Amino acid sequence: MTKLGLAAVVLALSLPACGGSAPPAKSGGDAPSTETTHASAAGKCTATTSEKAPAGWVQIGSLVVNVAAGKPSTLDVKDASGKVLGTETLPASKKDAREPIRLAVCKTGGVLGVVQGGKPAPDATSVTLLTYKPAKEDEAGL
């Protein structure tokens, strides 16, 4: 794998894949909403990726992105004990692989994926992302 190809994989994995738009406003007058961010996100994957995990967050699983010819090929989803929760084939496009990787963070119960050990070696055949969640629910602003 070329340095440029590996750098593109790492960059694709480390860019946030979530949209930044706010949910649409509810109709029904000027009364303030009592719905919390957490409640409105229930059942939705709100995970993203980052260069490092915040202090005090708990590792809850991992993702192993296998790389072939400089492109992501498959994804192994593992829980904290290393048990494989599933394996997926990833799209050949690095851009298209972002969404399945982001959703896999949620499959582990996490909300954040962090590339283990920073930038991988140019000839790496896999990239591991550790998945995290806050130790306390309110630490994530939920």
Secondary structure as GFF3:
##gff-version 3
##sequence-region A 1 142
A	DSSP	alpha_helix	3	14	.	.	.	ID=ss1
A	DSSP	alpha_helix	37	41	.	.	.	ID=ss2
A	DSSP	beta_strand	48	50	.	.	.	ID=ss3
A	DSSP	beta_strand	58	68	.	.	.	ID=ss4
A	DSSP	beta_strand	71	79	.	.	.	ID=ss5
A	DSSP	beta_strand	84	89	.	.	.	ID=ss6
A	DSSP	alpha_helix	94	107	.	.	.	ID=ss7
A	DSSP	beta_strand	112	115	.	.	.	ID=ss8
A	DSSP	beta_strand	126	133	.	.	.	ID=ss9
A	DSSP	three_ten_helix	137	140	.	.	.	ID=ss10
###
